[in-house]
């Protein structure tokens, strides 16, 4: 007899779960003047540009089968066009690398030929992590070969030569 605890109530669907997780962090969704529907998500990724300035990532992906425009512009509230380096992202998305902000800043992502329309999103400062990579290894005497083979100059006594 099968009990309720042993019966699967739903099928596991990686795409559905990924979409659910992504929807909780999406910054904005909307349409452009040409009808393209986009989803904008801030990513906690930073990169140094060739000139030394710090750039932060804004992920842009098409929604409902639309195609990303060849060019996108990013403008501040005052209308200033921000430098945006476009690189490929996962799937059909792209990443716009924008100058890193120190305070929350509202920007509009849109088409260069339609400066009045677009999708607004607030860029927030991203944490600047420092990663320290330390090369480390260890010595397992006797793991692959007997101790006398690994260190032929050591005695076969029970006291290790390195103690």
FENLINSUL-V83419 format. One record per backbone hydrogen bond with DSSP energy under -0.5 kcal/mol. CO is the residue of the C=O (numbers start at 1). NH is the residue of the N-H. If there is no record, write none. Layout:
# FENLINSUL-V83419
co:CO nh:NH
co:CO nh:NH
This chain:
# FENLINSUL-V83419
co:3 nh:6
co:4 nh:7
co:13 nh:17
co:14 nh:18
co:15 nh:19
co:16 nh:20
co:17 nh:21
co:18 nh:22
co:19 nh:23
co:20 nh:24
co:21 nh:24
co:22 nh:25
co:22 nh:26
co:28 nh:40
co:30 nh:38
co:32 nh:35
co:36 nh:32
co:37 nh:63
co:38 nh:30
co:39 nh:61
co:40 nh:27
co:40 nh:28
co:41 nh:59
co:43 nh:45
co:43 nh:57
co:45 nh:57
co:47 nh:55
co:49 nh:52
co:53 nh:49
co:54 nh:100
co:55 nh:47
co:56 nh:98
co:57 nh:43
co:58 nh:96
co:59 nh:41
co:60 nh:94
co:61 nh:39
co:63 nh:66
co:73 nh:110
co:74 nh:82
co:75 nh:108
co:76 nh:79
co:80 nh:76
co:82 nh:74
co:83 nh:99
co:84 nh:86
co:85 nh:87
co:85 nh:97
co:87 nh:95
co:90 nh:93
co:93 nh:89
co:94 nh:60
co:95 nh:87
co:95 nh:97
co:96 nh:58
co:96 nh:98
co:97 nh:85
co:98 nh:56
co:105 nh:123
co:106 nh:77
co:107 nh:121
co:108 nh:75
co:108 nh:110
co:109 nh:119
co:110 nh:73
co:111 nh:114
co:114 nh:117
co:118 nh:120
co:119 nh:109
co:121 nh:107
co:121 nh:123
co:123 nh:105
co:127 nh:129
co:130 nh:132
co:131 nh:133
co:132 nh:134
co:133 nh:135
co:138 nh:140
co:139 nh:141
co:140 nh:143
co:140 nh:144
co:146 nh:149
co:146 nh:150
co:147 nh:151
co:151 nh:154
co:158 nh:160
co:160 nh:163
